Structures are given as structure tokens and as C-alpha cells.
Amino acid sequence: MKALFSTAAVFFAISLSSSAFAHVPSFPKDEPYAKARKALLKKGWKPVHAPEAGFVCQKGDPRCKGRPETVSCAGTGNANCIFRWKRKDVVIDVNTVGETKPVITEVTCHSGCR
């Protein structure tokens, strides 16, 4: 009975941790953000509008147009942007570079991951 309980506890712990990580999508490095955005929407992810970021896109900035999930975009350098998404309790940040056609550099968990 003790061995059965131990096995069940280990299985439960593994399923909890793997299910949290399973919710964080991955994309190939340099995947176009436009393509990844379509995939996120299709898989049930919702754009998160982050007004607390205090970010306002400049008029005509193609990186922000039609993307309420924009948290921030740099105006110089590599034109880095952060886009925030949510599904259930998991919130992710999708980081990109590139001004005219941003590509993904990484996806990180913002909250809800264990």
C-alpha cells in the first residue's frame, strides 16, 4: 500500500509539472511572428492587452498594427518587441526582433507556470 501511494504521488507530481510546461508553446527560432500569431490563435491562445506597460505604439508602426498583445517595442537597435498571450492560467511572452517582419527569438513564461 505504501509503495502504491508513493508511486501515485510521483505520477501526480510529474503530471502537474509536465502539464504546466506543455501549455507553453515553442516555435523555431526566426519563425515569422505573423505565422506564429496565427498558430497561437488557432490553438486557443488569446492576446493580452497590457495597459500597465504604458506602451503606446507610434502611428503606422507595422509591428503593433492589429496586435493588441503588444507589450513593448524598441524604437532603435534590433527593433525588439514583446507580445503577451494567455491560455487558461498560463501567460507567455513572445519576444521578437525585426522592424518590418518580426521573427521570434524566444518564448518565455510570464506567469502561471510551475
N, C-alpha and C positions, 0 to 999 in steps of 0.2 A: 504494500500500500504506500509506504514511504517512497519507494522508487517511482511508483506511478505518479505521485504528487510532484516529485522533483522533475520528472520528465515533462509533465503538463506545465509546470511553472516555466521551464526553459523554453518550451514551444511557444507559450503565451508571450514571453519576453521577446523572442525572436520575431514573432508575427507583428508585435507592436512596432518594433524598430524598423523592420523591413517595410511595413505598410506606410510608415511616415515617409521613408525615403522613396518609396515607389511613387508617391504623389508629386515629386519634383521632377519635371521633365528634363530631358537632356537633348541637346542639339549639337550637330557637328560644329566645330569651330569654323567661323567665317560663313555660317548659314545666313542667308539674307533674312533680315528681321521681318520683312513683308511675308515671306514664306512661313517663318516660324509663328508669326501672329495668326495666320490663317489656321495653322495646326492647333494652336492653343485654343482658339475659339471653337474649333471642331471638337476638341476633347473636353469641353465644358469649363474651361478657364474663363474668368470674367475680368475685364480691365478694372483696375482700381484707380479711381481718381484720387490723387493725394494732395488736397489743397493745403495741408500743413507744410508741404515742401516749400511753399511760397514761390513756386516757379511759374513764370508766365512765358509762353513761347512768343518769340518775335513773329510778327505777322509775316506769313509767307515761308516760315521755316518748314521745309518738307518733312523733317524728322518728326514733327509734332502734329501735323495736319491730320485730323481724323483719328488721333490716338490719345484718348483721354487718360490712358495709363502712363503717360509721360510724367516722370518724377523730376528729372533734370536732364539738361543737355548743355555741354560745354560749348562756348562760343568760339573757342580757339583750340589749337593743338590738334588732337585726333578726333575732335567732334564727338567725344564720348557722350552716351545717353544711358539713362536708367529708366526702364519701363517696369511697372509693377502689375502683377496679376494675382488673382485669388481663386482657389477652388476648395470648397468646404472650409477647413480651418487652416489651410496652408497658403501662405503668401510668399510669392517669389519675386525676385528682381532679375530682369533680363538686361544684361549690360551689352552695349554695342559700341562700335566705332564706325566712323564714316559719315560724312555730311549728306551726300546725295543718295546713297544706297547703303544704309547702315547694315553691318553684319554683326552677328553675335560673337562676343568674346568669352562670356561665361553666364551661367545661370546660378544664382545663389538663393538660399532660403532666407527670407526676411523674417518670417515668424511661423509658428505652428509646427515646426519640425522637432523631432525628438532626437 
